[in-house]
Every structure is written in C-alpha cells, then in structure tokens.
C-alpha cells in the first residue's frame, strides 16, 4: 500500500527497529523508496543480561538500532512498554501455563504491543503508518480493507504470528521485506553496508531473548509434582508440574519403562496427572475435529467454510471445513462454544491433526491468505470416538 502523505510532505512511517537484520533492511528499503522514515525501538524487557558483558540485552539491541539509524540518516525513538508487556503478555502467559495450557507469547506480543501500543503511539505522534520486518504481505481492497498474505519465503513466513492483528493496524502497515526471501534480505544488508548485516537471527521469547524456558517459568510458577501415567492409569514416573509440558512433547519425561519413546497425550488437572503414550502414532495424539475459542477475523468471516488450518508454527496447514455451531456434533463441542470468551468455532479436518495443544494458536487460511484464527480449546474433540 502506498501512503499518500500530503501535497507538501512524504508519507511519514514509523518503523519498528529491533536492532536485527530484517527490521534494519525494512527501514533502509523505505528510505530508498522515498518515505519519511523514523525508527522506533521498543523496550519491553530489562531483566535479561548478556552472559559475557553482564549488560542488559535491550541496551545492546538499541545500540545496534541506533547504529543502523545513524547509517540511514534517520531519527530513532525509544518506546518503553515494559510494564504493559509484563501485564498484557507475560502475566497472561504465566497464568495460562499455570492452568495447564500452552500459550504463544509471540502472538500476544504482536497483538498487544507491536500492533497495539506501538501502532497507537505512531498514530498519536502523527505518523501515516508503521512498518515492521515481518515476512508477510498485504493486499488491499478498493475500500482500504487489508488482507494478510503469507510471505514469499515460505520457510520464514510469519503470518501465523500475525493472525490476531487488528484491521485498523494492518490497514496502516507496511511489510517491506514480505516479497523477499531471507537470503536476499541478507545480501541487501551487505550491499547497503548496514552495521548488523552479519548479525545472527534472534531466538527465544519475543523481546525477552534467549532464556532457559523451564527456569523462566519457575520464577513465577511454583512446581506441583505429580504422577506420569499411561492411558490405562498405570503409574510409570513423576512429572515436575503440568505447566512444564505440552501435548506431543517427548523430551524431559522421567519414566521407569525403558525401550520406548513416550509422548505427552493429555493432562488430568483434577488429579495432577500427566498422561503419556508409547508411540508417536498413538491414536490419542490425533484429532479429526478441533474447537477454537476467541476467534479473530482479519477481514471478516469468509463465505466459503472450506479452509486450511495450521495448529502450530511451520506445520502443514490441513484442509478442513468450518461447521455451523457444532450442530452435527454432540453437546460437548457446543458447550465449548458457549463457554468461549468470544465467538467459537468447530472445524472438521479432512486429515488428522497431530498433537494439537490447548492454548496454542490455530490459524486459518484460504490459499495464501491468512483469514485469522483462534486458540485451541482446552478439551479435545474426536468424532471417531462416537456416532455422528
């Protein structure tokens, strides 16, 4: 989308600059394209420190962003959203882990911070729009409605993490590298002689960085050890707390039976038991029907109920159909729908989904377009276990 600005000035864009390669190249491309660019560094977390220097990691990231901004000749603003990030993202993440489900903090961070508070700040400061270094694309209708599309680089596509971004924000957003493969972005950084051209990609939780996730959880959640059991109820080990495990997990299980690889298939929260199965292909790990809560549609609910759904990042999007309020299912999914905080959906899959984890995002697509999505409901559904 080309922002018009006005007759006397170029369109003003606030670019989220993390100090990484992708956001730096995004800013550089917009400068080349004639936009009036300002960088915006978001400070969300000050607890993590560099193991070698002892310096808070955000300071090093901001220093890199400042170096890139100086190279490009653009100003850099710093936005301190740390308290909001803790309240809106981390505290919610801890609550959901403690309840036994598996949230996705990166999805929440995009919704609440990058395309929430950061976007709102840009509008208040008089910018025409924002830009980020996400691998995603946008298509706009004549009336300005934005449609979110997958990035050209399928290995780096980040539409999964953007499925809850508001229409208001997307309609005023640019994704400068969405049409480019990652390798080309690296080459552009080198050609432009950006100071971060050879900087490794970031890893870890959004804005928190590289941390031992188990230790990170233990700072807020008191462990409640319990039994590890088979579906038949045989006790074969002990767990460190249900919050430390997710459906489909096979590492970190302390079981007495050797010679098999065990997978987490469920959590019995009432009894504080972790249910495991001895085979990746065990039927308890598969679902042909899933329930979603807190649905968000980017550009409205599609008229065609046939969709594809990704139940985790970088997983294959499985074909399926949106059912009408679960009318052809039993009361169990209907109860899930009624209990959903917002709108809920039941989706019948054409192929089985492996280990859909309650709390994770289920993102809906039609071809390259990301329609939106919701969170996997806490109770699994499998129509194969009953007559329909």
C-alpha positions as CSV (number, residue, x, y, z in Angstrom):
1,X,0.0,0.0,0.0
2,X,1.3,3.5,-0.9
3,X,0.6,6.0,1.8
4,X,-0.3,9.3,0.3
5,X,1.0,11.7,2.9
6,X,0.1,15.2,1.6
7,X,1.0,17.6,-1.2
8,X,3.8,19.1,0.8
9,X,5.4,16.1,2.5
10,X,6.3,12.5,2.1
11,X,4.3,9.8,3.9
12,X,5.6,9.5,7.5
13,X,6.3,5.9,8.6
14,X,7.4,4.7,12.0
15,X,9.5,1.6,11.5
16,X,9.8,-0.9,14.4
17,X,13.6,-1.4,14.7
18,X,14.8,-4.2,16.9
19,X,18.4,-3.9,16.1
20,X,18.2,-7.0,13.8
21,X,18.7,-7.5,10.1
22,X,15.1,-7.8,9.0
23,X,13.9,-4.6,10.6
24,X,17.0,-2.7,9.6
25,X,16.6,-3.7,5.9
26,X,13.0,-2.8,6.1
27,X,13.9,0.7,7.2
28,X,16.5,1.1,4.6
29,X,14.2,0.0,1.8
30,X,11.6,2.6,2.8
31,X,14.3,5.3,2.9
32,X,15.2,4.3,-0.7
33,X,11.6,4.4,-1.7
34,X,11.2,8.0,-0.6
35,X,9.3,7.6,2.7
36,X,9.9,10.0,5.6
37,X,11.2,7.3,7.9
38,X,11.7,7.3,11.7
39,X,12.9,4.3,13.6
40,X,11.1,3.1,16.7
41,X,12.8,0.9,19.3
42,X,10.6,-0.9,21.7
43,X,11.9,-1.6,25.2
44,X,9.8,-4.4,26.8
45,X,12.2,-6.3,29.0
46,X,15.2,-5.3,31.1
47,X,15.8,-8.5,33.1
48,X,17.9,-10.4,30.6
49,X,21.7,-9.8,30.6
50,X,24.4,-10.7,28.1
51,X,26.4,-13.6,29.6
52,X,29.7,-12.1,28.6
53,X,29.3,-8.4,29.3
54,X,26.7,-8.5,32.0
55,X,24.9,-5.7,30.2
56,X,21.1,-5.7,29.9
57,X,20.4,-7.2,26.4
58,X,18.0,-4.4,25.4
59,X,20.7,-1.8,25.6
60,X,22.8,-3.8,23.1
61,X,19.9,-4.2,20.8
62,X,19.1,-0.5,21.0
63,X,22.7,0.4,20.3
64,X,22.5,-1.7,17.1
65,X,19.3,0.1,16.1
66,X,20.9,3.4,16.8
67,X,23.9,2.5,14.6
68,X,21.6,1.5,11.7
69,X,19.5,4.7,12.1
70,X,22.7,6.8,12.0
71,X,23.8,4.9,8.9
72,X,20.5,5.7,7.2
73,X,20.3,9.2,8.5
74,X,17.0,8.8,10.3
75,X,15.9,9.6,13.9
76,X,15.3,6.8,16.4
77,X,12.7,7.0,19.1
78,X,12.6,4.7,22.1
79,X,9.2,3.4,23.5
80,X,9.2,2.0,27.0
81,X,6.3,-0.6,27.1
82,X,7.9,-2.8,29.8
83,X,5.1,-2.6,32.3
84,X,2.4,-3.1,29.7
85,X,4.4,-6.1,28.3
86,X,4.6,-7.7,31.7
87,X,0.8,-7.2,32.3
88,X,-0.6,-8.0,28.9
89,X,1.8,-10.7,27.7
90,X,4.0,-12.3,30.3
91,X,1.5,-12.3,33.2
92,X,-1.1,-13.8,30.9
93,X,1.4,-16.3,29.6
94,X,2.2,-17.4,33.2
95,X,-1.5,-17.7,34.1
96,X,-2.2,-19.9,31.1
97,X,0.9,-22.1,31.7
98,X,-0.1,-22.5,35.4
99,X,-3.6,-23.6,34.3
100,X,-2.1,-26.3,32.2
101,X,-2.4,-25.0,28.6
102,X,0.3,-23.8,26.2
103,X,0.1,-20.2,25.1
104,X,2.0,-18.5,22.4
105,X,3.6,-15.2,23.7
106,X,4.8,-14.1,20.3
107,X,1.2,-14.0,19.1
108,X,0.2,-12.0,22.1
109,X,3.1,-9.7,21.7
110,X,2.2,-8.8,18.2
111,X,-1.5,-8.2,19.1
112,X,-0.9,-6.2,22.2
113,X,2.5,-4.5,21.8
114,X,3.8,-4.2,18.2
115,X,0.5,-3.7,16.5
116,X,-1.3,-2.4,19.6
117,X,0.6,0.1,21.8
118,X,3.3,0.8,19.2
119,X,0.7,1.4,16.4
120,X,-1.4,3.6,18.7
121,X,1.7,5.6,19.7
122,X,2.5,6.1,16.0
123,X,-0.9,7.4,15.3
124,X,-0.8,9.8,18.2
125,X,2.5,11.2,17.0
126,X,1.1,12.0,13.6
127,X,2.6,9.2,11.5
128,X,0.8,7.9,8.4
129,X,1.6,4.3,9.2
130,X,4.0,1.8,10.7
131,X,6.3,-0.8,9.2
132,X,7.9,-3.9,10.6
133,X,10.4,-6.5,9.4
134,X,7.9,-9.4,9.3
135,X,7.9,-11.9,6.5
136,X,4.3,-11.3,5.4
137,X,2.4,-9.4,2.7
138,X,-0.7,-7.3,2.5
139,X,-3.3,-6.9,-0.2
140,X,-5.8,-4.0,-0.1
141,X,-9.4,-3.8,-1.4
142,X,-10.5,-0.6,-3.1
143,X,-12.1,0.5,0.2
144,X,-8.8,0.1,2.0
145,X,-9.6,-3.3,3.8
146,X,-6.3,-5.1,4.4
147,X,-5.9,-8.8,3.7
148,X,-2.9,-10.6,5.3
149,X,-0.9,-12.9,3.0
150,X,1.9,-15.3,3.6
151,X,5.4,-14.1,3.0
152,X,7.1,-15.2,-0.3
153,X,9.7,-17.1,1.7
154,X,7.7,-20.0,2.9
155,X,10.4,-21.1,5.4
156,X,10.3,-17.6,7.1
157,X,6.6,-16.8,6.7
158,X,5.3,-15.1,9.9
159,X,1.6,-14.8,9.1
160,X,1.0,-17.4,11.8
161,X,2.1,-14.9,14.4
162,X,0.2,-12.0,12.9
163,X,-3.3,-13.6,12.8
164,X,-4.7,-11.6,15.7
165,X,-3.5,-8.1,14.5
166,X,-6.4,-5.7,14.1
167,X,-7.7,-4.5,10.8
168,X,-7.1,-0.9,12.0
169,X,-3.4,-1.6,12.4
170,X,-2.9,-3.7,9.3
171,X,-4.6,-1.1,7.0
172,X,-1.8,1.3,8.0
173,X,1.1,-1.2,8.0
174,X,3.9,-1.9,5.5
175,X,5.9,-5.1,5.4
176,X,8.9,-4.1,3.2
177,X,10.6,-7.5,3.1
178,X,7.5,-9.7,2.7
179,X,8.1,-10.1,-1.0
180,X,11.8,-11.2,-0.5
181,X,13.5,-14.4,0.5
182,X,15.6,-14.2,3.6
183,X,18.8,-14.9,1.7
184,X,18.2,-11.8,-0.4
185,X,17.5,-9.7,2.7
186,X,20.9,-10.7,4.0
187,X,22.5,-9.7,0.7
188,X,20.7,-6.3,0.8
189,X,22.1,-5.7,4.3
190,X,25.6,-6.3,3.0
191,X,25.1,-4.2,-0.1
192,X,23.7,-1.4,2.0
193,X,26.7,-1.8,4.4
194,X,24.3,-1.9,7.4
195,X,26.2,-2.4,10.7
196,X,24.1,-5.5,11.5
197,X,24.5,-7.3,8.1
198,X,26.1,-10.3,9.7
199,X,24.2,-10.4,13.0
200,X,22.5,-13.8,13.8
201,X,18.7,-14.0,13.8
202,X,17.1,-13.5,17.2
203,X,15.9,-16.5,19.2
204,X,13.7,-17.0,22.2
205,X,10.6,-15.3,23.5
206,X,9.5,-12.1,21.9
207,X,11.6,-9.3,23.5
208,X,12.8,-11.5,26.3
209,X,15.5,-13.3,24.3
210,X,17.5,-16.4,24.9
211,X,16.5,-17.9,28.3
212,X,16.1,-21.3,29.7
213,X,12.3,-21.5,29.4
214,X,11.9,-24.0,32.3
215,X,13.8,-21.8,34.6
216,X,11.9,-18.8,33.3
217,X,8.5,-20.4,34.2
218,X,9.8,-21.4,37.6
219,X,10.4,-17.8,38.5
220,X,6.6,-17.3,38.6
221,X,5.1,-20.7,38.9
222,X,5.6,-23.0,41.9
223,X,6.1,-26.6,40.8
224,X,3.4,-29.1,41.7
225,X,4.9,-32.5,41.0
226,X,2.7,-35.5,40.3
227,X,2.4,-38.8,38.6
228,X,3.0,-39.8,35.0
229,X,0.5,-42.4,33.9
230,X,-0.4,-44.4,30.8
231,X,-4.0,-44.1,29.4
232,X,-4.8,-47.2,31.4
233,X,-3.8,-45.5,34.6
234,X,-0.5,-47.3,35.3
235,X,1.9,-45.0,37.1
236,X,5.3,-45.1,35.3
237,X,7.0,-41.9,36.6
238,X,6.8,-38.5,38.1
239,X,6.5,-35.1,36.5
240,X,7.8,-31.7,37.6
241,X,4.4,-29.8,37.2
242,X,1.9,-29.9,34.4
243,X,2.9,-26.4,33.3
244,X,6.3,-27.7,32.2
245,X,4.8,-30.0,29.5
246,X,2.8,-29.6,26.3
247,X,0.9,-32.1,24.2
248,X,3.2,-34.0,21.9
249,X,6.3,-33.4,24.0
250,X,8.7,-36.3,24.2
251,X,11.8,-34.8,25.9
252,X,12.2,-34.3,29.6
253,X,9.9,-37.2,30.7
254,X,11.1,-39.2,33.6
255,X,9.5,-42.6,33.2
256,X,10.5,-46.0,34.5
257,X,9.7,-48.0,31.3
258,X,12.7,-48.1,29.0
259,X,13.0,-49.0,25.4
260,X,10.2,-46.8,24.2
261,X,9.8,-43.1,23.3
262,X,6.9,-41.6,25.3
263,X,4.8,-38.7,24.3
264,X,2.6,-36.4,26.3
265,X,-1.0,-37.1,25.2
266,X,-3.0,-35.3,27.9
267,X,-3.2,-33.6,31.3
268,X,-5.6,-34.7,34.1
269,X,-5.5,-31.4,36.0
270,X,-8.0,-32.6,38.7
271,X,-5.7,-35.5,39.7
272,X,-2.5,-33.6,38.7
273,X,-1.5,-36.4,36.4
274,X,0.4,-36.3,33.1
275,X,-0.9,-38.9,30.6
276,X,1.7,-40.3,28.2
277,X,1.6,-42.8,25.3
278,X,4.5,-45.0,23.9
279,X,4.2,-44.2,20.2
280,X,4.2,-41.1,18.1
281,X,1.4,-42.6,16.0
282,X,-0.8,-43.5,19.0
283,X,-4.4,-42.5,18.2
284,X,-4.7,-40.4,21.4
285,X,-2.3,-37.9,19.8
286,X,-4.5,-37.3,16.7
287,X,-7.7,-35.3,16.2
288,X,-10.1,-35.1,13.3
289,X,-12.1,-32.2,14.8
290,X,-10.8,-29.2,16.7
291,X,-12.6,-26.5,18.7
292,X,-11.3,-22.9,18.7
293,X,-12.1,-20.1,21.1
294,X,-11.5,-16.3,20.9
295,X,-11.8,-16.1,17.2
296,X,-10.4,-13.1,15.3
297,X,-11.2,-12.5,11.7
298,X,-8.8,-10.1,9.9
299,X,-11.2,-9.0,7.1
300,X,-14.4,-10.7,8.1
301,X,-15.6,-14.3,8.3
302,X,-15.3,-16.0,4.9
303,X,-18.4,-17.0,3.0
304,X,-16.8,-20.3,2.0
305,X,-16.4,-22.6,5.0
306,X,-13.6,-24.6,3.4
307,X,-10.3,-23.5,4.9
308,X,-6.9,-24.8,5.9
309,X,-5.7,-24.7,9.5
310,X,-2.2,-24.6,11.0
311,X,-2.2,-25.8,14.6
312,X,1.4,-24.8,15.2
313,X,4.1,-22.6,13.6
314,X,5.7,-24.1,10.5
315,X,3.2,-27.0,10.5
316,X,1.4,-28.0,7.3
317,X,-1.9,-26.3,7.0
318,X,-4.5,-29.0,7.0
319,X,-7.7,-28.8,4.9
320,X,-11.0,-28.7,6.7
321,X,-14.4,-27.2,6.9
322,X,-15.9,-24.8,9.5
323,X,-19.0,-26.4,11.0
324,X,-22.2,-24.5,11.8
325,X,-22.1,-24.1,15.6
326,X,-21.4,-27.8,16.1
327,X,-24.9,-28.8,15.1
328,X,-23.8,-32.2,13.7
329,X,-21.8,-33.0,16.8
330,X,-22.7,-33.9,20.4
331,X,-23.3,-31.4,23.1
332,X,-19.6,-31.5,24.1
333,X,-18.3,-29.1,21.4
334,X,-21.4,-27.0,21.8
335,X,-20.6,-26.5,25.4
336,X,-17.1,-25.4,24.4
337,X,-18.7,-22.9,22.0
338,X,-21.0,-21.5,24.7
339,X,-18.1,-21.2,27.2
340,X,-15.8,-19.4,24.7
341,X,-15.0,-15.9,25.8
342,X,-15.9,-14.6,22.3
343,X,-17.0,-16.4,19.2
344,X,-16.1,-20.1,18.9
345,X,-15.6,-22.4,16.0
346,X,-15.7,-26.2,15.4
347,X,-13.5,-27.3,12.5
348,X,-13.8,-30.8,10.9
349,X,-10.4,-31.7,9.3
350,X,-10.0,-33.7,6.2
351,X,-6.7,-35.1,7.5
352,X,-5.8,-35.8,11.1
353,X,-4.0,-33.2,13.2
354,X,-1.1,-34.4,15.3
355,X,-1.0,-33.3,18.9
356,X,-3.0,-30.0,18.8
357,X,-2.1,-28.3,22.1
358,X,-4.7,-26.4,24.1
359,X,-3.9,-22.7,24.2
360,X,-1.8,-22.7,21.0
361,X,-3.0,-20.7,18.0
362,X,-4.9,-22.4,15.3
363,X,-4.5,-20.1,12.2
364,X,-6.9,-20.3,9.3
365,X,-6.0,-19.9,5.7
366,X,-7.5,-19.9,2.2
367,X,-4.6,-20.3,-0.1
368,X,-2.0,-17.7,0.7
369,X,-4.4,-15.5,2.6
370,X,-4.4,-15.7,6.4
371,X,-8.0,-15.2,7.5
372,X,-7.4,-15.0,11.2
373,X,-7.7,-17.7,13.8
374,X,-8.2,-18.6,17.5
375,X,-6.9,-20.6,20.4
376,X,-7.3,-24.3,20.6
377,X,-9.9,-25.1,23.2
378,X,-8.9,-26.9,26.3
379,X,-10.9,-30.1,25.6
380,X,-10.0,-32.2,22.6
381,X,-12.7,-33.5,20.3
382,X,-12.5,-36.6,18.2
383,X,-15.6,-37.6,16.3
384,X,-14.1,-41.1,15.6
385,X,-15.0,-42.0,19.2
386,X,-18.7,-41.6,18.7
387,X,-21.5,-41.8,16.2
388,X,-22.3,-38.6,14.4
